[in-house]
Amino acid sequence: MIRTKSKTLKTVLALGGMPESVCYAGKKLLTPEEVKLESQHLIWRAGRPKWVEPHPGLVLRFARLHDAPAEEILDFAKNNGMLDLCKHGEPGGHVHPQIGEDWVLSRCSPPAVEGREAVEHWREVSRRLSSLLGLASQFHQGNRGRIEDWRILLGKRCSSDGQWLSSLRAQKATLFGEIERLQVQGNVRFGIVWEHSESEPRSPEVRFGGNGLFGALIAQATLVIVQAHSLLVCRSCGHVDLRKGNAGSEPSKYCSRCGLRAAWRANKAAERQTERRALALAGDLRARGRPIQEIAIRASMARGLSRQDAIEKMKYRRGPKRGLLKPLNKSEAAAYARRLVRKSRSQSELLGGPPRVRK
């Protein structure tokens, strides 16, 4: 959908109920060290590239570049990376039939160190992506897409008569097939990222994206077309859930099927895991002959208390009235620590084995 004076791209998305930006854990983009404009071409050199997070409104910003000046396209490339155009002027991993072999496909390899990309090719990719979003907006409104948008999106693959686009069902099937082709071209998929940090331990993360800038654009366009404001992987069932609503609100950790029951189960499981960790630590310290008071303090710290709070807990006990604390003498403190140690099970259970069932 080419932007006109009467309808901007924001208006087109709003009419179709499609968000302008999406919040999700996307793969980082690699921006080259040097990008300059020469004779309507972007000349780039990798040098020491930087990794940047994709902007939530990246796809909307790029879809506006089809009528933007070359300087604006240059700024976009500096901040978000290159399209990695091949010799055919196609972005990402362009898949095409080999010469003389119609049924043998080949993927173009983008340059790795330096390259040269025409500004007009950038405008053409932006024009196709804008038409893709415009067609999806028409479908959400219950209308068929315009033949002009289909010709921009499909190019030479669009027939002259357009009989195969006579029904809305056929147009939807064609659009979804084109989205799948672009996802393959951009290598859009789920991946695991496990970043290393010397200061703090980090857990592996599931990220959704593709190869470079083009993969990020297709990933965001996919979420925008399905009217999803964010994407999450449920911590309970592991299924991918599309979240619709206010993108600025606090993201949920569970899908709509699991809901609050999954959150309650997760909290209880975390409490049990914390208790096992404290008991395992108590058993290990007891086996090494550490003092009873030290075992009790260390076990309380494993449950989430600070050292000062753990020491204070050793000094006092609950009185007959609720909230009243009475100081413990030395024998009562030792008895409390021994009860804690007796709660620890066998060494196999302390190391994560199955719990022992009492008869």
C-alpha positions in Angstrom: 0.0 0.0 0.0 1.8 3.1 -1.3 1.5 6.1 1.0 -0.7 8.9 -0.4 -1.7 12.3 0.9 -5.2 10.9 1.9 -4.0 7.8 3.7 -0.8 7.4 5.6 0.6 3.9 6.5 -0.4 4.5 10.1 -4.0 5.0 9.0 -3.9 1.9 6.9 -2.7 -0.2 9.9 -5.2 1.4 12.2 -8.1 0.6 9.8 -7.1 -3.1 9.9 -6.6 -3.2 13.6 -2.9 -3.9 13.2 -0.3 -2.5 15.7 2.3 0.0 14.8 4.9 -1.6 16.9 5.5 -5.0 18.5 7.3 -6.0 21.7 9.2 -9.3 21.5 12.6 -10.8 22.1 14.2 -10.4 18.7 17.6 -11.4 17.4 20.1 -8.5 17.6 21.0 -6.6 14.4 24.6 -6.2 13.2 25.4 -2.6 12.1 28.6 -2.0 10.1 31.2 0.4 11.3 31.1 2.6 8.2 28.2 3.4 5.8 28.4 6.2 3.2 26.4 7.4 0.3 28.0 7.6 -3.2 26.2 7.9 -6.5 22.8 6.7 -5.1 24.6 3.6 -3.6 25.2 2.7 0.0 28.9 1.7 0.4 29.4 -0.2 3.7 32.4 -1.8 5.4 32.0 -4.1 8.4 35.1 -3.1 10.3 34.2 -3.4 14.0 30.4 -3.8 13.8 28.0 -3.2 16.7 25.1 -5.3 17.9 21.8 -3.4 18.4 18.3 -4.4 19.5 15.6 -4.2 16.8 13.3 -1.2 17.4 9.6 -2.2 18.1 8.5 0.0 15.2 11.2 -1.1 12.8 8.8 -2.5 10.1 6.7 0.7 10.1 9.8 2.9 9.8 11.2 0.8 6.9 7.9 0.7 5.0 8.0 4.5 4.8 11.4 4.6 3.0 10.0 3.9 -0.5 9.5 7.7 -1.1 12.2 8.9 1.3 15.4 10.8 0.2 18.6 8.9 0.0 20.0 10.6 3.2 17.1 9.2 5.3 17.8 5.8 4.0 21.5 6.2 4.8 20.6 7.1 8.5 18.3 4.1 8.7 21.1 1.8 7.5 23.6 3.3 9.9 21.3 2.6 12.9 19.8 -0.8 11.9 22.2 -2.5 9.5 22.1 -3.5 5.8 19.7 -5.5 3.8 22.6 -7.7 2.5 21.4 -7.4 -1.1 22.7 -10.0 -3.6 23.6 -9.5 -7.2 19.9 -9.9 -8.1 19.0 -7.0 -5.9 17.2 -9.2 -3.4 17.7 -9.0 0.3 18.6 -11.7 2.8 19.3 -15.3 1.6 17.7 -15.0 -1.8 16.5 -18.4 -3.0 16.3 -18.8 -6.8 16.5 -21.6 -9.5 19.9 -22.4 -10.8 20.7 -21.5 -14.4 19.4 -24.3 -16.7 18.0 -26.2 -13.7 14.4 -25.1 -12.9 14.0 -27.6 -10.1 17.3 -27.0 -8.4 17.3 -24.1 -6.0 20.3 -22.1 -4.9 20.7 -19.5 -2.1 22.7 -16.3 -2.6 25.4 -15.6 -0.1 25.5 -12.0 1.1 28.9 -10.2 1.4 30.6 -10.6 4.8 33.2 -7.8 4.9 32.0 -5.0 2.6 29.4 -4.3 0.0 27.5 -1.9 -2.2 23.7 -1.6 -2.3 21.6 0.6 -4.5 19.3 3.1 -2.9 16.6 2.2 -5.5 16.7 -1.4 -4.4 16.1 -0.3 -0.9 13.1 1.7 -2.0 11.8 -1.4 -4.0 12.0 -3.7 -0.9 10.3 -1.0 1.2 7.5 -0.6 -1.5 6.9 -4.4 -1.5 6.7 -4.5 2.3 4.3 -1.5 2.4 2.1 -3.3 -0.1 2.2 -6.5 2.0 0.9 -4.6 5.1 -1.7 -2.8 3.0 -3.1 -6.1 1.6 -3.3 -7.6 5.1 -5.1 -4.5 6.3 -7.7 -4.9 3.5 -8.2 -8.5 4.5 -8.9 -7.6 8.1 -11.6 -5.2 6.9 -13.2 -7.9 4.9 -12.1 -6.4 1.5 -10.1 -7.8 -1.3 -6.7 -6.3 -2.1 -6.1 -3.9 -4.9 -4.5 -5.2 -8.0 -1.9 -2.4 -7.9 -0.6 -3.7 -4.5 -0.5 -7.3 -5.9 1.6 -6.2 -8.8 4.0 -4.4 -6.5 4.3 -7.3 -4.2 4.6 -10.1 -6.7 6.3 -8.3 -9.6 6.7 -10.5 -12.6 5.0 -13.4 -10.9 1.6 -11.5 -11.0 -0.4 -12.5 -14.0 -1.9 -9.8 -16.3 -5.5 -10.9 -16.1 -5.6 -11.4 -12.3 -8.4 -14.0 -12.5 -6.8 -16.1 -9.7 -7.3 -13.1 -7.4 -11.0 -12.9 -8.0 -12.0 -14.2 -4.5 -11.0 -13.1 -1.0 -10.1 -16.7 -0.1 -7.7 -17.0 -3.0 -6.1 -13.7 -2.2 -5.5 -14.7 1.4 -4.0 -18.0 0.4 -1.7 -16.2 -2.0 -0.6 -13.7 0.6 0.1 -16.4 3.2 2.2 -18.2 0.7 4.2 -15.1 -0.1 4.8 -14.5 3.7 6.1 -18.1 4.0 8.4 -17.5 1.0 9.7 -14.3 2.6 10.2 -16.1 5.9 12.3 -18.8 4.2 14.3 -16.0 2.4 15.0 -14.2 5.7 15.5 -17.5 7.7 12.9 -16.4 10.2 12.6 -18.9 13.0 12.9 -19.4 16.7 16.4 -19.6 18.1 18.2 -20.0 21.4 20.6 -17.2 22.6 22.8 -17.8 25.6 24.9 -14.7 26.3 28.0 -14.9 28.5 28.6 -12.4 31.3 31.4 -12.3 33.8 29.5 -10.2 36.3 26.3 -12.2 36.6 25.0 -15.6 35.4 22.5 -15.5 32.6 20.0 -18.0 31.4 19.4 -19.0 27.8 16.7 -17.0 26.0 14.3 -17.9 23.1 14.4 -15.2 20.4 12.3 -14.8 17.3 13.9 -13.4 14.2 16.0 -14.1 11.1 19.2 -13.2 9.3 20.1 -9.6 9.7 17.8 -6.6 9.0 15.6 -8.3 6.4 14.9 -11.2 8.8 13.9 -8.8 11.6 11.6 -6.9 9.2 9.8 -10.1 8.1 9.5 -11.3 11.7 7.9 -8.0 12.8 5.7 -7.9 9.7 4.4 -11.4 10.6 3.4 -10.3 14.1 1.8 -7.1 12.8 -0.3 -9.0 10.3 -1.7 -11.3 12.9 -2.5 -8.3 15.1 -0.1 -9.3 17.9 1.3 -6.6 20.1 3.9 -9.0 21.6 5.1 -12.6 21.5 5.8 -14.8 24.5 6.8 -18.4 25.2 4.6 -19.7 28.1 6.7 -20.8 31.1 4.2 -23.5 32.0 3.3 -25.3 28.7 6.1 -24.0 26.5 3.7 -23.0 23.7 4.1 -19.8 21.8 1.3 -17.3 22.5 0.4 -14.1 20.6 -0.6 -11.4 23.0 -3.0 -8.8 21.8 -3.7 -5.6 23.7 -1.7 -2.7 25.2 1.9 -3.3 24.3 3.1 -0.9 27.0 1.6 -3.0 29.9 3.7 -5.5 31.8 4.3 -8.6 29.7 2.8 -11.8 31.0 4.8 -15.0 31.5 2.0 -17.4 30.8 -0.3 -18.0 27.9 -4.1 -17.4 27.9 -4.7 -21.2 28.4 -2.6 -21.6 31.5 -3.3 -18.2 33.2 -3.2 -17.7 36.9 -3.3 -21.4 37.8 0.1 -21.8 36.0 1.5 -18.8 38.0 0.3 -20.4 41.3 1.8 -23.8 40.4 5.1 -22.1 39.4 5.3 -20.2 42.7 4.7 -23.4 44.7 7.3 -25.2 42.6 9.8 -22.4 43.2 9.1 -22.6 47.0 9.7 -26.4 46.9 12.9 -25.9 44.9 14.1 -23.3 47.4 13.4 -25.6 50.3 15.3 -28.5 48.7 18.2 -26.2 48.1 18.3 -25.1 51.7 18.0 -28.7 52.9 20.8 -29.8 50.6 23.0 -27.1 51.8 22.3 -28.0 55.5 23.1 -31.7 54.8 26.3 -30.8 53.1 27.5 -28.5 55.9 26.5 -31.1 58.5 28.5 -33.7 56.7 31.6 -31.4 56.7 31.2 -30.9 60.5 30.2 -27.2 60.5 28.7 -25.7 63.6 24.9 -26.0 64.1 24.4 -22.2 64.3 26.3 -21.7 61.0 24.2 -24.4 59.3 21.0 -22.7 60.4 22.1 -19.2 59.2 23.4 -20.5 55.8 20.1 -22.5 55.3 18.1 -19.4 56.0 20.2 -17.4 53.5 19.5 -20.1 50.9 15.8 -19.4 51.5 16.2 -15.8 50.5 17.0 -14.0 53.8 20.0 -11.7 54.1 22.7 -12.7 56.5 21.6 -10.1 59.1 18.0 -11.3 59.0 19.2 -14.9 59.3 21.2 -14.1 62.4 18.2 -12.2 63.9 16.0 -15.2 63.2 18.4 -17.4 65.3 18.1 -15.0 68.2 14.3 -14.9 68.6 11.3 -17.2 68.6 7.6 -16.6 68.3 5.9 -15.9 71.6 2.4 -16.9 72.7 0.9 -13.7 71.1 1.1 -13.3 67.4 3.9 -11.0 66.3 5.6 -11.1 69.7 9.3 -12.3 69.5 11.1 -13.6 72.5 14.9 -14.1 72.6 16.3 -17.7 72.3 18.9 -19.0 74.7 21.8 -21.0 73.5 20.2 -24.4 74.0 17.0 -23.4 72.2 19.0 -22.0 69.2 20.9 -25.3 69.0 17.7 -27.3 69.1 16.2 -25.2 66.3 19.2 -25.8 64.1 19.1 -29.6 64.8 15.5 -29.7 63.8 16.5 -28.0 60.6 19.2 -30.6 59.9 16.9 -33.5 60.7 14.5 -32.3 58.0 17.1 -33.0 55.4 16.6 -36.3 53.6 19.1 -38.7 52.2 22.1 -37.5 50.1 20.4 -38.6 46.8 17.4 -36.5 47.5 19.5 -33.5 48.4 21.2 -33.7 45.0 17.9 -33.6 43.2 16.6 -37.2 43.4 13.0 -38.2 43.9 11.5 -37.5 47.4 11.2 -40.3 49.8 7.6 -41.3 50.6 6.9 -41.9 54.3 4.9 -45.0 55.1 
